[in-house]
Amino acid sequence: MTPDDVLAEFRAAGALLEGHFILSSGRRSPVFLQKMFVFMDPERTARLCAALAEKVKATFGQIDYVVSPAVGGIVPGYETARQLGAKAIFVEREDGKFKLRRGFEIPPGARVLVVEDIVTTGLSTRECLEAIEGHLGTTVGAAVLVDRSGGKVDVGVPLVSLLSWYVPDFAADALPENLARLPAVKPGSRSIQGVKA
């Protein structure tokens, strides 16, 4: 699957939005990828995650466990794990920090991959990696459907993306004039249930 194919999947799902968006990091962007519109379609999700799984296999080899951050990473994490023949688990916020809950454990020697939907600053990926640091498996890397930084983000481990695409983002007090004229919309989920962006 080419980068153009990935963008075409987002466009076809109505998930490539343009305007003035407040990202989960608090930064502002003229483009928002509403990945949940993609994940509404199991066949589309399977196509994208199958392509991601192929890149993962070529880069990291065998994966035993996929760990994803709740909520946005659960669907692509599960489907990528299914394509890899791996187990799928996820971290959830407890007292503002990601933790493995629900009895999830990573056994000794397991090869672990963190799977996310989209990264911009890489914050939730780094938090997910931190949450599994003390467990017994070996984290080999991370994988995302879309890297909005165009390959600039550093999550602390090797990162594979299906689409590496630079989308500009700005501090709220440094907006270009054309973006500042538009009303800001916050479509992300990080502020849900009292977790601040």
URMOUR-V118195 format. One record per run of one state. SS is the DSSP state (H for helix, E for strand, - for the rest). FROM is the first residue (numbers start at 1). TO is the last residue. If there is no record, write none. Layout:
ss=SS from=FROM to=TO
ss=SS from=FROM to=TO
This chain:
ss=- from=1 to=2
ss=H from=3 to=12
ss=- from=13 to=15
ss=E from=16 to=22
ss=- from=23 to=27
ss=E from=28 to=33
ss=- from=34 to=34
ss=H from=35 to=39
ss=- from=40 to=41
ss=H from=42 to=60
ss=- from=61 to=64
ss=E from=65 to=69
ss=- from=70 to=71
ss=H from=72 to=84
ss=- from=85 to=86
ss=E from=87 to=94
ss=- from=95 to=96
ss=E from=97 to=100
ss=- from=101 to=110
ss=E from=111 to=119
ss=- from=120 to=122
ss=H from=123 to=132
ss=- from=133 to=137
ss=E from=138 to=147
ss=- from=148 to=148
ss=E from=149 to=149
ss=- from=150 to=158
ss=E from=159 to=164
ss=- from=165 to=165
ss=E from=166 to=166
ss=- from=167 to=168
ss=E from=169 to=170
ss=- from=171 to=176
ss=H from=177 to=180
ss=- from=181 to=184
ss=E from=185 to=185
ss=- from=186 to=191
ss=H from=192 to=194
ss=- from=195 to=197
